[in-house]
């Protein structure tokens, strides 16, 4: 029996049931009966139907391997940027894995030297090649340096560039911009006014630095995500300890195309809160994923995932807090506006184990469904994207057979009838 004939049969049964009851002539009772039946219908065939994992895959070896970000690529497959200690030149290496539409590995490449190196953010550029950002302690000026690597479409390196000074510097997020260059957001202790500062680096098409900007005060501040905005400027999400209500606060910074600050806004309470991702949404506002700590959140000691929606000037329109079960700590690591005008939020929680989750929210941040992935009790979700077919793709890590492997999961969207 197909879906349409099943629905028609259920409707006939609803009508028959209503007609046979003595309450059918009471408008109030009749209305309640119809509403109840419609909710049952929606649950069975539409809005409230459960979600379905289409597949999940793990990648790695005997060491520790983590997927930090995932992107759907032009051929319908997926590219993962991460870190591996199973392969490469030594200790941790930056790592790219390309998978086909079903998550089967096509190739993986490592980048690094004898010390620790990491890949954090990846994007495919117009010619089909890849650019990804992270950090290296094998190369550069000292300690960790921010690192930008350009590869061809098969992941083979074309060039790499480092940015930083004698202290700790890290690249967390990269975007291609209109002139063919790149913009990197990160954190620096080599430059700025004190502690760590949020950091913005502009390069040309071959990775040569054109300028860099720091944002911060006397305490620790940092940027974890950047996106180009509709006016060709940039929006940065991260944290600040120098400003705000106390502890670390979620920090949103808007700049022009030259990296000059236009405004900055903080969100948070008296303890530590942080922003992990940002996206400009269709109406020009912003959606931020991160974490809120007590007493802003519901936990006495730790914190909850936090989804914040602002207008185009950074003024909060709403914020939603999420936690799961017996978890002591939850963090939202990535959020994206979905094709229906709602939002998908990825993150992880710490409790009896470590587990990842996805939350689908409507256009005002109210939860429509959530899904927790804890098959091994040790999953952590770090990145999410809505794929072209409406499904969701998420990456992170999982403990499998005693080792930490990168993890890629695809879940069907069944929200609509």
VOGU-3710 file (C-alpha; in Angstrom, 3 decimals, decimal comma):
1> xxxxxxxxxx> 0,000/0,000/0,000  1,492/3,362/-0,984  1,644/6,417/1,244  -1,300/8,204/-0,416  -3,692/5,255/-0,168  -2,643/4,706/3,468  -3,453/8,323/4,303  -6,836/8,104/2,548  -7,695/4,930/4,467  -6,758/6,555/7,781
11> xxxxxxxxxx> -8,894/9,631/6,979  -11,902/7,399/6,219  -11,417/5,636/9,554  -11,211/9,003/11,349  -14,454/10,191/9,751  -16,198/6,929/10,540  -15,021/6,998/14,155  -16,169/10,588/14,657  -19,545/9,964/13,015  -20,251/6,947/15,226
21> xxxxxxxxxx> -19,747/8,757/18,531  -22,562/10,480/20,398  -20,292/13,536/20,803  -20,162/14,191/17,070  -22,799/16,913/17,298  -20,973/18,830/20,057  -18,742/21,376/18,206  -16,113/21,516/20,990  -15,775/17,743/21,346  -15,864/17,310/17,588
31> xxxxxxxxxx> -13,079/19,870/17,164  -10,912/18,194/19,795  -11,459/14,800/18,179  -10,437/16,110/14,774  -7,344/17,803/16,240  -6,291/14,590/17,982  -6,703/12,583/14,795  -4,768/15,161/12,771  -1,879/15,004/15,245  -1,877/11,219/14,859
41> xxxxxxxxxx> -1,865/11,641/11,095  1,039/14,097/11,190  3,049/11,824/13,456  2,464/8,827/11,211  3,137/10,475/7,867  4,784/13,841/8,324  5,995/16,479/10,683  6,553/14,398/13,811  7,830/11,251/12,114  11,097/9,930/13,580
51> xxxxxxxxxx> 14,384/10,600/11,809  16,431/7,914/10,115  20,175/7,464/9,950  21,037/6,604/6,356  24,585/5,470/7,086  27,666/6,190/9,136  31,317/5,525/8,382  34,556/5,688/10,356  38,041/6,458/9,059  41,418/5,973/10,679
61> xxxxxxxxxx> 43,936/3,528/12,037  45,386/2,439/15,348  46,025/5,972/16,590  43,737/8,916/17,275  41,889/10,348/14,254  39,310/13,168/14,351  37,094/14,868/11,767  36,823/18,587/12,537  34,715/19,823/9,619  32,795/18,381/6,681
71> xxxxxxxxxx> 31,602/19,823/3,391  29,524/18,426/0,540  31,537/18,750/-2,681  30,521/19,320/-6,286  30,261/15,642/-7,259  27,905/14,917/-4,344  30,582/13,375/-2,141  32,120/14,789/1,044  35,437/16,244/2,169  36,560/16,054/5,810
81> xxxxxxxxxx> 39,324/18,104/7,415  40,803/16,756/10,606  43,761/15,456/12,534  45,401/12,011/12,488  48,070/10,289/14,536  47,609/6,987/12,660  49,235/8,218/9,479  51,694/10,861/8,333  55,143/12,095/9,236  54,971/12,046/13,028
91> xxxxxxxxxx> 52,804/12,818/16,069  49,569/14,504/14,833  49,224/15,481/11,174  46,654/17,572/9,349  44,357/15,240/7,426  41,997/15,396/4,442  39,587/12,556/3,646  37,342/12,514/0,588  34,351/10,152/0,549  31,799/9,334/-2,140
101> xxxxxxxxxx> 28,029/9,853/-1,836  27,721/6,764/0,360  30,580/7,693/2,659  33,080/5,238/1,178  36,606/6,599/1,344  38,072/7,632/-2,018  41,390/8,917/-0,707  43,058/10,454/2,325  46,075/12,737/2,534  48,261/13,850/5,420
111> xxxxxxxxxx> 50,175/17,110/5,834  52,789/17,818/8,475  56,221/17,260/9,870  57,798/15,685/12,927  55,731/17,654/15,479  51,994/18,239/15,980  49,916/19,621/13,112  46,145/19,896/12,664  43,524/20,609/9,997  40,390/22,391/11,240
121> xxxxxxxxxx> 38,398/24,022/8,412  38,036/23,109/4,723  36,266/24,479/1,672  36,131/23,616/-2,009  36,928/26,520/-4,290  35,680/27,307/-7,773  38,164/25,139/-9,701  37,302/22,035/-7,612  40,468/22,174/-5,517  40,556/22,513/-1,717
131> xxxxxxxxxx> 41,798/25,070/0,739  42,060/24,210/4,398  43,246/25,918/7,556  44,636/24,748/10,857  47,878/24,973/12,778  51,403/23,594/12,647  54,214/23,216/15,158  56,427/21,476/12,577  56,923/24,603/10,487  56,742/28,374/10,912
141> xxxxxxxxxx> 58,126/30,933/13,336  57,693/29,127/16,647  55,337/27,181/18,919  52,151/26,754/16,804  51,532/28,885/13,714  48,313/29,311/11,762  48,523/27,199/8,615  46,866/27,445/5,185  47,190/24,603/2,646  46,017/24,557/-0,967
151> xxxxxxxxxx> 45,546/21,190/-2,722  44,271/20,029/-6,077  40,964/18,148/-6,420  42,709/14,894/-5,409  44,103/16,379/-2,213  47,695/16,693/-3,451  49,414/19,756/-2,022  50,045/22,750/-4,263  51,385/25,081/-1,582  51,245/25,831/2,133
161> xxxxxxxxxx> 51,822/29,030/4,117  52,293/29,734/7,823  51,310/32,863/9,766  52,380/33,869/13,246  55,184/34,820/15,596  57,155/33,251/18,402  54,140/32,316/20,523  50,942/30,278/20,062  48,892/31,102/16,920  46,081/29,027/15,429
171> xxxxxxxxxx> 43,790/29,120/12,382  40,235/27,910/13,023  38,197/28,928/9,972  38,836/29,846/6,326  36,714/31,314/3,525  37,436/32,120/-0,114  36,581/35,696/-1,016  35,591/37,479/-4,225  39,064/38,529/-5,336  40,292/34,917/-5,219
181> xxxxxxxxxx> 42,118/35,348/-1,935  41,321/33,887/1,479  40,276/35,119/4,889  41,299/33,187/8,020  39,968/33,601/11,552  41,879/32,326/14,544  43,604/33,110/17,766  47,010/34,685/18,404  49,310/35,148/21,381  52,111/36,595/19,250
191> xxxxxxxxxx> 50,240/39,813/18,433  47,547/41,995/19,989  47,202/43,781/23,308  47,336/40,995/25,891  46,673/37,317/26,549  45,265/35,786/23,379  43,429/37,923/20,831  40,923/37,159/18,101  42,788/37,231/14,802  41,857/37,936/11,178
201> xxxxxxxxxx> 44,280/37,293/8,282  43,723/38,291/4,645  45,803/36,592/1,916  46,033/36,707/-1,850  45,226/33,705/-4,078  48,581/32,082/-3,366  48,399/32,502/0,401  50,661/35,536/0,773  49,547/37,664/3,713  48,092/41,061/2,729
211> xxxxxxxxxx> 47,100/42,184/6,219  46,111/40,914/9,637  43,922/42,396/12,377  43,628/41,588/16,077  40,620/42,150/18,344  40,715/41,975/22,109  41,700/43,444/25,434  44,042/42,604/28,313  42,616/39,102/28,938  42,050/36,063/26,697
221> xxxxxxxxxx> 39,938/36,520/23,551  39,633/34,386/20,413  37,741/33,771/17,184  36,554/30,319/16,113  34,519/31,019/12,954  34,308/33,530/10,128  31,884/34,076/7,262  31,850/36,591/4,453  28,734/38,801/4,660  26,437/40,181/1,976
231> xxxxxxxxxx> 28,160/43,579/2,073  31,544/41,874/1,396  32,619/42,376/4,979  33,088/39,631/7,588  31,370/38,343/10,691  33,417/36,566/13,367  32,231/34,414/16,269  34,310/33,469/19,268  34,759/34,387/22,899  35,980/37,288/24,994
241> xxxxxxxxxx> 37,213/37,475/28,563  38,176/41,134/28,224  34,607/42,393/27,756  31,059/41,353/28,641  29,256/40,195/31,784  31,982/38,082/33,372  34,136/35,050/32,724  34,234/34,369/28,994  31,305/35,605/26,876  30,150/34,704/23,379
251> xxxxxxxxxx> 31,561/37,377/21,078  30,245/38,530/17,691  32,373/40,954/15,652  31,392/42,626/12,362  34,070/44,124/10,115  34,236/45,792/6,724  36,058/44,270/3,756  39,391/45,609/5,037  38,954/43,972/8,447  38,146/47,201/10,289
261> xxxxxxxxxx> 35,718/46,645/13,150  32,218/48,081/12,629  30,715/46,748/15,855  31,029/43,972/18,409  28,422/42,393/20,713  28,804/40,074/23,707  26,320/37,485/24,989  26,593/35,689/28,306  26,392/35,583/32,062  28,877/35,684/34,905
271> xxxxxxxxxx> 30,635/32,420/33,992  32,205/31,028/30,808  30,228/31,107/27,551  31,603/30,763/24,045  30,687/30,947/20,377  31,788/28,159/18,028  30,144/28,946/14,668  28,327/31,738/12,857  26,347/32,099/9,638  24,574/35,048/8,055
281> xxxxxxxxxx> 21,007/34,000/7,330  18,662/35,003/4,531  17,259/38,165/6,156  20,760/39,501/6,943  20,816/38,470/10,601  23,121/35,887/12,184  22,814/32,460/13,802  25,450/31,493/16,375  26,138/28,091/17,964  28,023/27,753/21,202
291> xxxxxxxxxx> 27,801/27,015/24,887  26,235/28,743/27,880  27,502/28,112/31,385  25,700/28,432/34,718  23,973/30,486/35,999  22,762/31,500/32,531  22,105/27,836/31,713  20,296/25,261/33,823  23,334/23,455/35,227  24,785/24,189/38,637
301> xxxxxxxxxx> 28,392/23,727/37,544  28,753/23,071/33,844  26,772/24,286/30,839  24,355/23,748/27,986  24,326/24,167/24,219  23,236/27,623/23,115  21,665/28,763/19,832  21,495/32,543/19,342  19,657/34,456/16,625  20,452/38,146/16,037
311> xxxxxxxxxx> 19,377/40,843/13,635  21,776/42,377/11,117  23,208/44,688/13,800  23,980/41,838/16,191  21,081/42,534/18,571  19,779/39,265/20,028  16,290/38,310/18,853  16,214/35,073/20,808  18,453/32,495/22,422  17,649/28,837/23,088
321> xxxxxxxxxx> 19,306/26,518/25,611  19,526/22,733/25,092  20,698/19,864/27,301  20,336/16,081/27,220  19,533/13,495/29,848  22,108/13,046/32,576  24,792/15,038/30,757  26,848/17,460/32,843  27,968/19,531/29,878  26,678/20,238/26,367
331> xxxxxxxxxx> 28,154/22,448/23,664  26,802/23,515/20,280  29,654/23,314/17,781  27,952/24,196/14,475  24,667/25,647/13,213  23,250/26,231/9,747  20,056/27,754/8,377  18,042/25,018/6,624  16,012/25,204/3,437  12,726/25,415/5,376
341> xxxxxxxxxx> 13,881/28,556/7,226  14,735/26,684/10,424  18,130/25,694/11,807  20,163/22,530/12,339  22,445/22,479/15,393  25,257/19,979/16,011  27,171/19,394/19,203  28,174/16,936/21,870  27,533/16,181/25,520  29,539/14,811/28,424
351> xxxxxxxxxx> 27,912/12,570/31,013  28,374/8,866/31,645  30,003/8,903/28,195  30,671/11,320/25,375  28,004/11,460/22,686  27,076/13,611/19,718  23,674/14,995/18,820  21,738/16,911/16,197  18,830/19,259/16,935  16,454/20,549/14,259
361> xxxxxxxxxx> 14,815/23,840/15,191  12,090/25,922/13,580  12,548/29,557/12,544  12,247/30,815/16,139  14,604/28,222/17,571  12,007/25,848/19,012  13,094/22,224/18,864  11,305/20,103/16,253  13,348/16,973/16,880  16,665/15,816/18,219
371> xxxxxxxxxx> 18,779/12,741/17,654  21,516/11,427/19,945  24,279/9,187/18,585  25,901/7,138/21,319  26,397/3,676/19,864  29,810/3,322/21,475  29,174/5,778/24,300  32,044/7,839/22,900  30,902/9,899/19,912  31,554/13,602/19,495
381> xxxxxxxxxx> 29,931/15,703/16,749  31,812/18,802/15,635  30,387/19,882/12,271  27,071/19,719/10,383  25,808/20,662/6,921  22,503/20,252/5,126  23,264/18,385/1,911  21,746/19,127/-1,471  19,169/16,339/-1,104  17,861/17,834/2,175
391> xxxxxxxxxx> 19,612/15,304/4,422  22,154/16,197/7,111  25,812/15,273/7,160  27,864/15,470/10,348  31,437/14,663/11,301  33,399/14,242/14,519  34,960/11,223/16,174  34,039/7,894/17,693  35,838/5,304/19,793  35,779/2,071/17,815
401> xxxxxxxxxx> 37,612/-1,103/18,908  39,634/0,872/21,400  40,931/3,563/19,028  39,593/7,019/18,152  38,405/7,227/14,540  36,993/10,063/12,467  33,239/9,647/12,038  30,885/10,667/9,230  27,129/10,263/9,520  24,291/10,992/7,094
411> xxxxxxx> 20,718/11,324/8,330  17,577/11,666/6,229  15,305/14,656/6,730  11,766/13,408/7,357  10,264/16,518/8,790  7,953/17,273/5,883  5,084/15,218/4,611
//
